[in-house]
Amino acid sequence: MARFEHTVTVDALDRGWFEETAGHVVDLFEASREQDGAILLPDGRPVHGLRLLKGRHLQPGAEYGEAPGKTPGEKETAAESAAPPEKAPSEPAVESAVLREWRPSRVIEVESHAVDEGMSMRVGVRLREPRAPKSLELSLDGHNPEGGSLYRFSGRAKADLHAWWAALEQPLTAPPPARAPVVGKAVHRLGKARLTVTPRAAGDGSWRVSVVLSLRGRWLLRPVAAVGLFFARKPVERGFREAVDSSVAEWAEMLAELPRLRGEALRAEIADALTEPPEPVAEEPEPVAEEPEPSEPAPESL
């Protein structure tokens, strides 16, 4: 088994703001209604890109999908219904999302299906006590229908949010918690991986987060995996550290973009974000090759 650890410092997320935001999102959807497939917020605006495809809105078994650009009552033309749906080649095509459970005071569970470059993936999300989130559970199962067992994998992760906040409230001299608040596991035919994330207060308002990755082979492949990790340990460790550092940069960028609002102003900002389409990302123009200047003719020889 190989073990890698990397500790980084990240900007802190305000717990009160986080829980208030979660409560506003849940309340907005709880008060929403369905009209001609569109999901309307309490002020009558449709949630962008989300439509009810099957079942009853906010009832177990309800199936939702994306429909960019559609508004309540808008119908497809014959040409649109006959044409295959377009999708960006670099983005996964989300087939559907099924609501498994909707009890805002206790648990919300959603299961989605996606296809990305021939890989079929099933993703489950389960949130306990959504208005002041207690825990978040994720599951992922993927396979390529045209491939064998090498193209099949699964993963599970759980974030105990109460334990996360409790770890941050401990004195600086206190030992780390016996159990990491965030644990993720992945399984493949060739091996297993386990990832843990443990936070501690840094004393200046930031967080010190320790990330630990453990890798091991499975069954008869354990000796082979041990030899492979022995020779590839340095590249694997370097890639692990770079991935963690990249996540820290993305976290800082996300925090910088969050609104510094509370109360009704925050609720209104969330409603705007749900109903307005995202701004398109401007593509950088391809460089135009400059035409070479014509060369002067060589002088004629005498």
FENQUI-V671462 format. One record per backbone hydrogen bond with DSSP energy under -1.0 kcal/mol. NH is the residue of the N-H (numbers start at 0). CO is the residue of the C=O. If there is no record, write none. Layout:
nh->NH co->CO
nh->NH co->CO
This chain:
nh->1 co->214
nh->3 co->212
nh->5 co->210
nh->7 co->208
nh->9 co->206
nh->17 co->13
nh->18 co->14
nh->19 co->15
nh->20 co->16
nh->21 co->17
nh->22 co->18
nh->23 co->19
nh->24 co->20
nh->25 co->21
nh->26 co->22
nh->27 co->23
nh->28 co->24
nh->29 co->25
nh->30 co->26
nh->32 co->39
nh->34 co->37
nh->37 co->34
nh->39 co->32
nh->40 co->44
nh->43 co->40
nh->46 co->38
nh->47 co->273
nh->49 co->46
nh->50 co->64
nh->51 co->36
nh->52 co->62
nh->53 co->62
nh->58 co->55
nh->60 co->98
nh->61 co->58
nh->62 co->53
nh->63 co->96
nh->64 co->50
nh->69 co->66
nh->73 co->70
nh->80 co->76
nh->81 co->77
nh->82 co->78
nh->90 co->87
nh->92 co->114
nh->94 co->112
nh->95 co->112
nh->96 co->63
nh->97 co->110
nh->98 co->61
nh->99 co->108
nh->100 co->108
nh->102 co->106
nh->105 co->102
nh->106 co->102
nh->107 co->126
nh->108 co->100
nh->109 co->124
nh->110 co->97
nh->111 co->122
nh->112 co->95
nh->113 co->120
nh->114 co->92
nh->115 co->118
nh->118 co->115
nh->119 co->142
nh->120 co->113
nh->121 co->140
nh->122 co->111
nh->123 co->138
nh->124 co->109
nh->125 co->136
nh->126 co->107
nh->127 co->134
nh->128 co->105
nh->131 co->128
nh->133 co->127
nh->135 co->158
nh->136 co->125
nh->137 co->156
nh->138 co->123
nh->139 co->154
nh->140 co->121
nh->141 co->152
nh->142 co->119
nh->143 co->150
nh->146 co->143
nh->150 co->147
nh->151 co->148
nh->152 co->141
nh->153 co->186
nh->154 co->139
nh->155 co->184
nh->156 co->137
nh->157 co->182
nh->158 co->135
nh->159 co->180
nh->160 co->133
nh->160 co->158
nh->161 co->133
nh->163 co->159
nh->164 co->160
nh->165 co->161
nh->166 co->162
nh->167 co->163
nh->173 co->170
nh->181 co->196
nh->182 co->157
nh->183 co->194
nh->184 co->155
nh->185 co->192
nh->186 co->153
nh->187 co->190
nh->191 co->215
nh->192 co->185
nh->193 co->213
nh->194 co->183
nh->195 co->211
nh->196 co->181
nh->197 co->209
nh->199 co->207
nh->201 co->205
nh->206 co->9
nh->207 co->199
nh->208 co->7
nh->209 co->197
nh->210 co->5
nh->211 co->195
nh->212 co->3
nh->213 co->193
nh->214 co->1
nh->215 co->191
nh->217 co->189
nh->220 co->217
nh->221 co->218
nh->224 co->220
nh->225 co->221
nh->226 co->222
nh->227 co->223
nh->228 co->224
nh->229 co->225
nh->230 co->226
nh->231 co->227
nh->235 co->231
nh->236 co->232
nh->237 co->233
nh->238 co->234
nh->239 co->235
nh->240 co->236
nh->241 co->237
nh->242 co->238
nh->243 co->239
nh->244 co->240
nh->245 co->241
nh->246 co->242
nh->247 co->243
nh->248 co->244
nh->249 co->245
nh->250 co->246
nh->251 co->247
nh->252 co->248
nh->253 co->249
nh->254 co->250
nh->255 co->251
nh->266 co->262
nh->267 co->263
nh->268 co->264
nh->269 co->265
nh->270 co->266
nh->271 co->267
nh->272 co->268
nh->273 co->269
nh->274 co->270
nh->275 co->271
